Amino acid sequence: MRWIKYAVVAAILIPIFVIGSWAITDVVVHETGDAEFCSTCHAMRPMVAAYREDVHGGAGEQGIQAACTDCHAPHDNPLNYMWAKARFGTHSLWAQLTYDIDEIDWEAKREERERLVFDSGCLKCHSDLERASEGNPSSFIAHRAYFRGETERQCVTCHAHVGHENLSAHLDRFFGE
């Protein structure tokens, strides 16, 4: 009979623990993926300033705002998302603590955009891109090889400055070239 009491307690506590852990994780993941959090690092301030001037940072007519992790984390599956978020966050923290960020060639770093921006993030919001571009022949032709899977190009290969309006000017102002 004693085991029944333990089983009942476990049946109550385990779901509470699982749901609580899930809720806490969800809040932490959300709170550590936006511009406010990302700008706490000295090095990210010019990127956040440029982002705020961009249509994806809320400067557009509709005021739609993407979070940093909407673009800078993969959205193909939750495990991949969490792994990339942890990896990029750890790298950013390590760089902030150990590198002289004023010595980094930030313009050269921009060439790494295809490693740092994920098409799955673009397509999360622009999911109807193929259908929408069918009504615009020049847009459809420009994206045709991508839709057919005939190219290795990513969204940021062609849309090189998306997400960070006037980033070069912000980098110059912040780091002084």
Residue, then its C-alpha position, 0 to 999 in steps of 0.5 A: m500500500r505504501w507504493i501506491k502513495y509514492a506512485v500517486v505523488a510521483a504521478i502528480l509531481i512528474p507532470i508538474f516538473v515536466i510542464g514547469s521545465w517546459a514553461i521555463t525553457d520556453v520563456v528563457v528561449h524567447e527572452t534570449g532571442d530578441a534585440e534587447f538581449c542581443s544588444t547587451c553584448h558590446a559587439m552587437r550594438p551596431m548590428v542591433a542599431a542597423y536592424r532597428e532601421d530595417v523593415h525586419g526590425g519594425a521600420g516597415e509600413q506594417g511594423i512587423q518585427a523579426a527577432c534575432t533568432d528568427c533569422h540567425a537560428p535554423h527553424d527546421n526542427p526544435l533540436n537543431y534550433m536549440w543546438a544552434k542557439a546554444r552554440f552561437g550564444t556560447h561563441s558570442l559570450w566567449a568572443q566578448l570575454t576573450y577577443d578585442i572586438d575593436e580588432i575584428d574586421w566586421e566588414a569581412k565577417r559580413e561575408e559569413r552571412e550564409r553560415l549565420v542566416f538560415d533559409s528556414g527562418c526566412l521561409k518561416c515568415h515568407s512561406d508563400l514566396e513561391r506562390a506570390s512570385e508567380g504573379n511577378p515574372s521577374s521575381f519568379i525567374a529570379h527565384r526559379a532555380y531556388f524553388r526547384g532545388e537547382t542551386e546552392r544559393q541561400c536567401v542571403t546570397c542575393h539579399a546580402h543586406v537584408g535585416h540590417e539597414n546601413l550596417s556599414a555606417h553603423l559599424d564605422r560609427f561604432f568601431g571607427e574604421 
